[in-house]
């Protein structure tokens, strides 16, 4: 990403924005909203997030009110990251509010709290992931890629803490790091379109996703099917019976 955004001005309606590296093709952008009241942490995390996509647009907010304004202003987002304990937010109310406004956008809690009850409450409120701020940068990127691929992420250590509580029912859809035993529904949609020979740009248009998100889905498919390229993935999917016969042998791949 080029440069860094200046501090948010709460009097402005338009939230802060980091400009994408590539200004010429908006279709390839990945759009992330980062919500945290500590500017230093936002700046540090912004540098890490730049590794998710070469063409990243990052919006930032420091309070619950700024977050709601950002969601109202920028509706086409691919991912939301937020801290639980923000000025103007109570419990997991902001997770629920943003989830209601952004139906298909994954929301990941990135917070200092590692309390099992906070993890449980966040998931119940609709969060697609829970990441402690103590997590290493590369592990955080792996977790976010899993969430963008359609999984739910909670670190193994927090899952163990949740399971140790008799009253905590852990969702079966939670994905542990490196767990790629099954393709998600979204990945199956992308795989089907791959088998029909469509490019990432066309797939993005058909599924109403950014091209950057489609690329992450394709990477997840390749990992899940232990394949090195799209053709191998389609052939392996056909061998496993994941595709109809005509798609498994599609000449368009």
Secondary structure, DSSP 8 states (H G I E B T S, - for coil): --S------TTSSS-EEE--S-SS-GGG-EEEEEE-S-HHHHHHHHHHHTTT-SSEEEEEESSHHHHHHHHHH----SEEEE-SS-TT--TTHHHHHHHHHSTTSEEEEEES---HHHHHHHHHTT-SEEEETTS-HHHHHHHHHHHHTT-EEE-HHHHHHHHTSTT----TTEE-TT--SS--HHHHHHHHHHHTT--HHHHHHHHT--HHHHHHHHHHHHHHTT-SSHHHHHHHHHHTT-S-HHHHT-TT-
